[in-house]
Amino acid sequence: MLELGGNTIDNMSLEGRQSITCLAMFTGAITAIINPDERALSYIKERARIDIEPLFSDSDATYASRHEIDVSALEPIVVVPPSPADTRNLSEVVGTEVQVGYLGSCASGRVEDLELAADVLEGHKIKNGFQLNVIPTSQEIMEIAAKKGIITRLINAGAFISSSSCDYCFGRMGVMRAGQRAVSTGTLNVRGRMGSPDSEIYIVNAAAVAAAAIEGRITDPRPYLKG
């Protein structure tokens, strides 16, 4: 069991918290928890079918170990193929040519991810020959993104939008061919995950997927983000 906390977690969106807890298994933990705050409880109360008393860590709880991370020192991260355990700084692979982008999955594809990608793509077009598949995580998210104009912005840049599905994540749709490389917000980059076992998957954030779609190569997305 992994417990996450601190100022960064407190200020993180609920969507961001879902992403980080969803990926806890890659740390070796079975699952991860975050103590609920008012934002989380309000979100749950709108959707819960039964009343459940929230649980919190004891003030005197003891832990097997504690690790503090200074997030201000972090830079964009990439998970390089073919192992989800091989995490590096994005700067190490900047310039690598890619042909496919996937923005979706249970760990991404939410409103803030779609909006971030749309912000990067604003005023740009997807590079000729690059295929960007955008799959909102749920129909509810698709509806919200459409009402906010995010879907239109992505389409105008040249993205292909599909309804919520796991088909792109495991290669049933948008199948990668041998020799292709993808940037993906999915959870796995093992061989054959999205098609041919001779293709490669680089796991990055939504902004990096959008930046790669513009340039056709792995790119630091920060210069594309105003402010």
KEGU-991692 format. One line per field, with one value per residue: residue number from 1; x, y, z of N, C-alpha, C in turn. Coordinates in steps of 0.05 Angstrom, whole numbers, plus 5000, padded with zeros to 4 digits. Layout:
residues N
resi: [NUM/...]
nc1: [X/...]
nc2: [Y/...]
nc3: [Z/...]
cac1: [X/...]
cac2: [Y/...]
cac3: [Z/...]
cc1: [X/...]
cc2: [Y/...]
cc3: [Z/...]
***
This chain:
residues 227
resi: [1/2/3/4/5/6/7/8/9/10/11/12/13/14/15/16/17/18/19/20/21/22/23/24/25/26/27/28/29/30/31/32/33/34/35/36/37/38/39/40/41/42/43/44/45/46/47/48/49/50/51/52/53/54/55/56/57/58/59/60/61/62/63/64/65/66/67/68/69/70/71/72/73/74/75/76/77/78/79/80/81/82/83/84/85/86/87/88/89/90/91/92/93/94/95/96/97/98/99/100/101/102/103/104/105/106/107/108/109/110/111/112/113/114/115/116/117/118/119/120/121/122/123/124/125/126/127/128/129/130/131/132/133/134/135/136/137/138/139/140/141/142/143/144/145/146/147/148/149/150/151/152/153/154/155/156/157/158/159/160/161/162/163/164/165/166/167/168/169/170/171/172/173/174/175/176/177/178/179/180/181/182/183/184/185/186/187/188/189/190/191/192/193/194/195/196/197/198/199/200/201/202/203/204/205/206/207/208/209/210/211/212/213/214/215/216/217/218/219/220/221/222/223/224/225/226/227]
nc1: [5017/5011/5015/4999/5016/5020/5038/5038/5004/4957/4945/4936/4895/4833/4832/4887/4903/4877/4905/4957/4949/4928/4972/5002/5017/5064/5104/5112/5075/5011/4965/4945/4932/4899/4888/4821/4797/4757/4744/4748/4710/4663/4659/4652/4603/4566/4561/4559/4521/4508/4515/4579/4623/4679/4748/4809/4880/4911/4932/4977/5000/5045/5097/5127/5167/5187/5185/5208/5196/5221/5185/5193/5242/5236/5233/5199/5179/5194/5174/5211/5212/5227/5200/5157/5183/5227/5243/5258/5288/5254/5285/5327/5310/5292/5278/5274/5244/5175/5112/5060/5009/4977/4926/4894/4864/4857/4889/4895/4867/4826/4787/4824/4870/4857/4847/4897/4927/4900/4914/4969/4968/4943/4937/4969/4983/4975/5031/5042/5028/5031/4993/4946/4910/4855/4823/4773/4765/4714/4644/4619/4661/4674/4629/4632/4681/4667/4627/4658/4687/4735/4740/4730/4774/4816/4802/4806/4860/4876/4869/4845/4784/4755/4701/4697/4738/4775/4802/4842/4884/4904/4914/4874/4847/4872/4921/4990/5044/5100/5163/5144/5139/5109/5081/5050/4997/4982/4983/5020/5079/5099/5126/5087/5041/5008/5000/5042/5096/5144/5143/5149/5136/5131/5119/5088/5067/5004/5012/5062/5051/5019/5056/5093/5061/5058/5111/5130/5167/5196/5187/5200/5147/5140/5156/5112/5071/5036/5054]
nc2: [4976/5044/5109/5174/5243/5312/5381/5386/5344/5361/5407/5388/5371/5333/5298/5293/5268/5220/5198/5191/5155/5113/5093/5069/5016/5010/5025/4983/4977/4952/4982/5052/5106/5168/5215/5237/5302/5363/5374/5324/5295/5322/5312/5257/5252/5270/5229/5179/5121/5101/5118/5127/5126/5169/5150/5163/5171/5152/5200/5186/5147/5096/5083/5039/5063/5129/5177/5236/5282/5332/5367/5412/5408/5372/5351/5345/5277/5213/5147/5097/5049/4978/4974/4987/5003/5033/5092/5159/5225/5268/5298/5266/5237/5272/5293/5244/5209/5202/5171/5163/5183/5175/5195/5183/5130/5098/5125/5175/5223/5253/5313/5355/5337/5334/5388/5410/5388/5412/5465/5465/5452/5496/5542/5512/5458/5387/5348/5329/5262/5244/5209/5226/5201/5213/5196/5206/5191/5177/5179/5221/5256/5266/5295/5340/5362/5373/5412/5453/5467/5442/5395/5411/5445/5408/5377/5415/5421/5375/5325/5259/5240/5194/5156/5138/5084/5023/5003/5027/5030/4978/4962/4944/4978/5030/5006/4996/4994/4952/4980/5030/5086/5108/5161/5162/5166/5122/5064/5023/5001/4956/4907/4899/4919/4959/4939/4917/4876/4896/4950/5013/5044/5104/5129/5188/5254/5288/5338/5331/5292/5322/5361/5329/5313/5358/5366/5317/5289/5270/5319/5373/5399/5448/5499/5508/5522/5575/5617]
nc3: [5000/4983/5006/4989/4997/5018/5000/4943/4926/4953/4924/4874/4818/4819/4777/4765/4812/4806/4763/4784/4825/4797/4771/4809/4814/4785/4818/4850/4889/4911/4910/4915/4960/4977/5026/5035/5016/5019/4966/4941/4970/4958/4904/4905/4934/4898/4864/4890/4907/4955/5025/5051/5103/5104/5107/5142/5149/5210/5259/5286/5255/5233/5185/5136/5107/5089/5037/5009/4957/4917/4877/4848/4824/4784/4715/4650/4640/4610/4592/4568/4513/4517/4566/4621/4666/4655/4665/4646/4639/4595/4562/4546/4502/4466/4400/4376/4324/4312/4294/4308/4353/4416/4456/4512/4550/4616/4650/4630/4583/4604/4620/4633/4609/4555/4546/4556/4515/4472/4481/4471/4416/4395/4343/4310/4264/4258/4240/4173/4156/4207/4256/4301/4352/4392/4449/4492/4561/4580/4563/4588/4597/4544/4529/4563/4545/4493/4499/4520/4477/4467/4438/4386/4377/4378/4334/4293/4291/4268/4293/4305/4332/4377/4406/4476/4494/4502/4459/4429/4463/4471/4420/4385/4353/4309/4297/4305/4258/4238/4255/4266/4312/4373/4412/4474/4522/4549/4593/4588/4554/4531/4484/4426/4447/4424/4374/4323/4345/4332/4336/4373/4436/4469/4531/4551/4575/4564/4540/4516/4479/4444/4427/4400/4359/4328/4311/4294/4321/4384/4433/4476/4510/4535/4512/4479/4511/4537/4589]
cac1: [5000/5026/4999/5010/5007/5038/5027/5033/4979/4935/4939/4932/4867/4824/4841/4915/4905/4869/4927/4980/4942/4923/4997/5017/5028/5090/5123/5114/5053/4987/4947/4953/4910/4903/4867/4802/4792/4730/4739/4743/4685/4641/4657/4641/4575/4549/4560/4556/4494/4504/4532/4601/4639/4707/4770/4833/4903/4913/4952/5001/5005/5073/5100/5151/5187/5177/5202/5200/5204/5219/5174/5203/5266/5229/5227/5182/5188/5186/5179/5221/5207/5201/5193/5145/5200/5250/5234/5280/5281/5246/5307/5345/5300/5282/5288/5268/5222/5151/5092/5034/5004/4953/4919/4871/4868/4846/4908/4895/4843/4806/4783/4848/4890/4848/4850/4925/4935/4889/4930/4994/4962/4931/4952/4987/4971/4990/5049/5033/5038/5028/4966/4940/4884/4847/4800/4765/4763/4686/4625/4615/4684/4671/4608/4643/4701/4653/4614/4679/4700/4761/4740/4732/4801/4833/4796/4817/4889/4880/4867/4822/4771/4738/4687/4712/4743/4802/4812/4867/4905/4917/4920/4853/4843/4896/4943/5017/5058/5129/5180/5132/5142/5087/5080/5025/4991/4973/4996/5040/5094/5112/5125/5062/5019/4990/5002/5065/5117/5168/5139/5158/5118/5143/5097/5093/5043/4986/5025/5084/5039/5010/5080/5104/5043/5065/5138/5136/5189/5192/5192/5193/5123/5138/5155/5086/5051/5039/5052]
cac2: [5000/5069/5132/5199/5267/5335/5405/5381/5328/5377/5426/5373/5366/5306/5282/5287/5248/5194/5188/5182/5131/5092/5082/5061/4989/5010/5030/4959/4977/4940/5005/5077/5121/5196/5223/5254/5329/5372/5371/5295/5286/5334/5297/5230/5254/5274/5204/5155/5111/5096/5135/5112/5144/5170/5141/5179/5160/5161/5221/5174/5124/5091/5073/5024/5082/5155/5189/5263/5288/5360/5367/5436/5400/5353/5360/5325/5250/5194/5119/5088/5021/4965/4968/5008/5009/5048/5121/5177/5252/5271/5311/5245/5225/5293/5290/5217/5211/5186/5173/5159/5194/5165/5209/5169/5109/5103/5143/5201/5226/5268/5340/5372/5326/5342/5417/5415/5382/5432/5489/5461/5451/5521/5556/5494/5435/5362/5344/5310/5234/5236/5202/5231/5190/5224/5180/5214/5168/5170/5195/5245/5273/5274/5315/5365/5373/5384/5437/5473/5473/5429/5375/5426/5455/5385/5369/5435/5417/5351/5301/5241/5236/5171/5154/5125/5056/5012/4990/5039/5025/4952/4957/4933/5000/5047/4987/5005/4976/4948/5002/5055/5094/5124/5174/5152/5170/5096/5054/5003/5004/4931/4900/4889/4931/4974/4928/4901/4874/4910/4979/5023/5062/5122/5140/5215/5267/5297/5361/5321/5279/5343/5374/5310/5312/5381/5365/5290/5278/5275/5347/5386/5415/5473/5524/5512/5530/5603/5620]
cac3: [5000/4981/5013/4977/5010/5016/4987/4915/4924/4961/4903/4849/4811/4824/4754/4769/4833/4795/4746/4799/4840/4777/4762/4833/4811/4773/4840/4865/4907/4901/4905/4928/4972/4984/5045/5021/5025/5012/4937/4935/4983/4943/4879/4911/4943/4874/4848/4906/4910/4983/5042/5063/5120/5094/5125/5141/5163/5238/5263/5296/5238/5226/5158/5131/5099/5079/5016/5002/4930/4911/4850/4833/4810/4763/4688/4637/4642/4590/4597/4542/4507/4518/4594/4636/4689/4646/4666/4643/4632/4568/4547/4536/4477/4448/4373/4366/4305/4319/4273/4320/4380/4429/4480/4523/4571/4643/4664/4617/4567/4618/4609/4635/4590/4529/4544/4555/4487/4454/4485/4456/4388/4387/4323/4296/4251/4262/4218/4152/4160/4235/4264/4329/4361/4418/4459/4519/4579/4584/4548/4604/4591/4516/4529/4575/4527/4469/4507/4525/4452/4465/4416/4361/4375/4371/4306/4275/4289/4253/4309/4301/4358/4378/4432/4497/4487/4507/4435/4419/4483/4467/4392/4369/4333/4306/4300/4296/4240/4244/4250/4276/4340/4383/4439/4485/4550/4559/4618/4582/4529/4525/4456/4416/4463/4407/4347/4317/4366/4322/4339/4398/4449/4489/4547/4559/4583/4542/4526/4500/4456/4425/4415/4381/4335/4312/4300/4284/4337/4413/4437/4502/4503/4550/4495/4466/4532/4545/4618]
cc1: [5018/5007/5014/4999/5027/5024/5020/5007/4955/4926/4933/4902/4859/4832/4870/4919/4898/4891/4949/4974/4937/4949/5014/5030/5056/5112/5128/5091/5029/4967/4958/4928/4919/4881/4847/4800/4764/4724/4733/4717/4661/4637/4643/4611/4556/4544/4554/4526/4488/4522/4554/4618/4668/4727/4794/4856/4903/4936/4978/5009/5035/5075/5126/5174/5173/5196/5191/5212/5200/5210/5184/5228/5261/5226/5209/5195/5178/5191/5187/5216/5232/5192/5180/5161/5223/5242/5259/5269/5274/5269/5326/5336/5289/5295/5282/5243/5199/5130/5063/5032/4977/4949/4893/4879/4857/4864/4909/4869/4820/4806/4809/4869/4883/4853/4880/4936/4925/4905/4956/4989/4951/4949/4970/4970/4988/5006/5038/5045/5036/4999/4962/4912/4878/4822/4794/4759/4734/4669/4619/4637/4682/4650/4618/4663/4689/4640/4634/4694/4727/4762/4743/4761/4820/4828/4808/4847/4896/4878/4843/4810/4753/4724/4703/4714/4771/4816/4838/4890/4919/4919/4899/4845/4868/4921/4969/5030/5087/5145/5169/5139/5118/5094/5052/5022/4980/4990/5018/5054/5109/5109/5098/5037/4998/4991/5026/5085/5143/5163/5147/5139/5133/5120/5105/5066/5028/4999/5047/5074/5031/5035/5093/5088/5050/5091/5145/5160/5184/5203/5185/5169/5122/5139/5129/5064/5056/5035/5057]
cc2: [5025/5092/5157/5223/5289/5358/5400/5365/5345/5397/5414/5370/5338/5287/5274/5266/5220/5182/5176/5157/5107/5078/5072/5033/4989/5018/5004/4956/4963/4961/5029/5091/5150/5203/5242/5282/5337/5369/5342/5286/5297/5319/5270/5232/5258/5249/5179/5147/5104/5114/5118/5132/5145/5162/5159/5165/5170/5181/5209/5149/5121/5078/5058/5042/5107/5166/5216/5270/5318/5362/5391/5429/5380/5366/5339/5297/5233/5166/5107/5058/5004/4958/4991/5017/5027/5078/5139/5206/5254/5282/5290/5234/5247/5291/5264/5219/5192/5191/5172/5172/5183/5181/5197/5151/5117/5122/5171/5203/5240/5297/5356/5362/5336/5372/5424/5410/5403/5459/5488/5463/5478/5536/5539/5472/5410/5357/5323/5282/5225/5231/5207/5221/5200/5209/5189/5190/5159/5187/5221/5266/5283/5297/5342/5378/5385/5411/5460/5480/5460/5410/5389/5436/5432/5377/5389/5432/5392/5325/5285/5235/5211/5171/5137/5095/5048/5002/5001/5033/4998/4943/4943/4952/5016/5030/4998/4984/4972/4972/5029/5060/5111/5138/5169/5161/5144/5087/5034/5009/4979/4924/4889/4901/4944/4964/4911/4900/4888/4941/4987/5044/5078/5135/5168/5228/5278/5320/5351/5305/5300/5356/5356/5309/5336/5377/5338/5278/5285/5303/5355/5404/5443/5498/5529/5522/5558/5605/5594]
cc3: [5000/4988/5002/4992/5007/5001/4957/4910/4931/4939/4876/4844/4817/4801/4756/4791/4823/4778/4763/4816/4821/4770/4786/4830/4800/4794/4855/4886/4894/4894/4919/4939/4977/5004/5032/5033/5015/4983/4930/4946/4968/4917/4884/4918/4919/4859/4864/4908/4939/5000/5055/5078/5110/5115/5120/5156/5192/5241/5273/5280/5234/5199/5155/5122/5089/5058/5009/4975/4925/4882/4834/4817/4788/4736/4675/4636/4618/4600/4570/4538/4511/4546/4607/4661/4681/4643/4664/4639/4602/4550/4535/4509/4459/4421/4360/4348/4314/4298/4283/4347/4391/4455/4490/4545/4598/4659/4652/4601/4582/4609/4610/4615/4562/4525/4542/4527/4468/4457/4470/4426/4377/4366/4306/4283/4256/4236/4198/4157/4189/4242/4294/4336/4389/4426/4488/4536/4582/4566/4562/4598/4562/4514/4540/4556/4502/4476/4512/4499/4448/4442/4389/4356/4367/4342/4287/4271/4273/4268/4301/4329/4357/4405/4451/4492/4496/4482/4425/4438/4479/4438/4376/4346/4332/4308/4289/4278/4249/4237/4259/4305/4348/4408/4450/4514/4563/4583/4612/4556/4521/4495/4448/4429/4444/4378/4343/4340/4357/4322/4368/4409/4471/4505/4557/4568/4559/4526/4507/4476/4435/4411/4395/4356/4317/4297/4288/4298/4366/4419/4465/4497/4516/4533/4482/4486/4540/4575/4633]
***
